[in-house]
Amino acid sequence: MGRWIAFPFAENGVAMIRGTRLLIFFSSFLIISTLFITGCNSVISKPVLDSVDRTITFPELKDHPERFLGKTVLFGGEIVTTTVKKGETWIEVVQKPLDRESQPRDTDQSEGRFLILFKGSLDPAIYVTGRKIAVAGEVQGKKVLPLSEMEYSYPVILPGECHVWQPAELYGGPRFGIGVGIGVGGVIR
């Protein structure tokens, strides 16, 4: 038999509840709440993520983009350049590995570059060099362009969904601090 727990805030002053039931309820609530709070939240929507062919690696795509025409992939990295042309915008990206939230990691590790082809004009002040970007989209083939003194074959992705990180989003640590001291708002010359 379970233990009884008394609650002095009930109508008659004391309410009795079976302790094991209360323990099961609160344990279940705690587990479910933890799963919701710590769940993996990608910046790409679930329907689009479900359509991504995760068997395609970036080196395979880079070497043989024609094999994957029409397939949906998910890659990301750092923006190198944004070129706006009539009716379209090309974004060159240095590929970086993605974390569980589809955010490019802070690393020098890269397996190459790719292009994102947007229909329409995007503002190059938003899609600026150095910003992190993730794209889930359809493989369109390749485009050969000069890179320094060589010709480079870029895989081309037509975006289904895309996310560009704001500088404040890049740092996932705590957003609070405790400080003691005096601040002076002057300029040292």
N, C-alpha and C positions, 0 to 999 in steps of 0.2 A: 504494500500500500504506500502511496505517496504521502509526503508531508503536507501539512496545511500551512498557508501563509496568511497572516492577518493584515488587512489594509484599513487603517484608522480613518480614511477619508470617505468611506462609503456613507450612505444615507443614515443607517442606524448606528454609525460609529465604527463598526467592524464588519468587514466582508471576508468570507473565507473562500479561498481559491486553492484548488489542488496544485501543489508546488511543481509536480512533474509536467502538468499541462502548461503552466506558465513558463517553465524552463524550456520546453520544446518550442513554444511560440516565439519567445525572445531569441532563442538560438537560430531558428529558421529565419526570423526577421533580420538578424545580424548577418547571416550568410548571404541572403538575397541582396541586402543593401550593399554589402561589400562587393559582390559581383557587378552590380550596376555602377558603383562608383569607380571601380578599378578596371572596368571593361575596356577592351581595345576599341578606340574611337578613331577610325580613319577619317581623313578629310574628304575622301571620295565616298559617294553614297553606296549603300549596300547593293542595290540592283546593278550598278556599274561594276563594283568589285566582283560580284558573282559572275559577270560576263568575261572577266579577265582570264586569259589563258596563262596560268602561272608556270606552265612547263617551259615557256619561252624565256631563255636567259638573254641578257643584253649582248654578250659576245656572239651568240647565235644570230640574233637580229642584226647586229652590225655586219657580220660576215655574209649573211644570206637573207637580206630583207625580202627578196622576191618569194621566198618559201612561205612567208607569213602574211602575204597580202590579205587584207580584210580581217585579220585576227585582232582581237582587242588585247592590248598590253598595258602594263602599269610601270612607268619609270619616272625618275626624277633626278634632280641635280641642281646646279647653279647656272643662272642665265649668263651667257657670254655676250651675246648681242641680240638686239631686236631690230628687225628691218621691216619698215612699213612700205608696202607697194600698193598699187591701185587695186583695191578690193581684197587684199590679203595682207597678213602679217606673218613673218617668219621669225621664230625665236630659236637661236642656237643655244644648246644646253650641254654642259659638261656633266655626264652621267655620274651619279653618286649612289651608293647603296641606300635603300629606304629602311626606316625603322617600322615598328608595328603600327604607327599612326600614319604611315605613308609619307613621313617627312624625311628629306635627304639628310644623311648623317654628316656631322662635321668631321671630314676626313679628306686626306689627299688621295685616297684610293678612288680610282675611276677606271672604267673599262672602255672609255671613248666618249664620243659626242653624238648627239642626235638633233634633229630639227622638229619643231612643232609648227604645223601649218594651220593658222587660224584664218577662217573666211571672214573678211571685214578688217577694219582698221582698229588696232589697239594702241593705247597711249604708251609710247616708249618711256615716258617718265614713271610709269607704274611698273612696267616690265623691264627694269633697269639691271645693268650688269651687277652680278654678285648676289641677287635675290634668289632664294630657294624656290623651286617650283616642282610640282608633281603633276603628272598628266596620265589619265587613263584614256586611251583612244585607239583608233584603228590604224594599222600599219598600211601606209600608202605606197611604199617602195623605197627608193633611194634618190638622193640628189648629190652629184659630185660638184664640189666647190673647192677653190684654192684655200689652203690652210698653211700659212707661212709660205714656204717655197715648194709645197707639194700639193697634189690633188687628193682630197679627202672625200670618202664616200660616206655620207650621212644617211642613216635611216630616217624616214619621214613619218611622223605620226599626226593624224588628224584627230584633234581632241574631242572626246565625248564629255569629259569633265577635267577641270584643271584647278589647281590651287596654288596661289603665290603667297608666301608667308610674309606677314608684316614683321618688321624688326622686333616688336614686342612679343610676338608669338614664338620666336626662335629659342627663347630661353625658358625651359620647362620647369625650372626650379622654383622654390618658394618666392613669393612676391612680397615678403615682409622683412623688416629688419629692426633690430633694437640698437639704438646708439645712445651714447652719453657724450656730451661735450658741447662746445660752443661753435657755431658756424658763423663765418664772416663772409659776406657777399662782395668782397672787393677783388680787385685785380692786382696781382703782384707784378711789379715792373722792375 
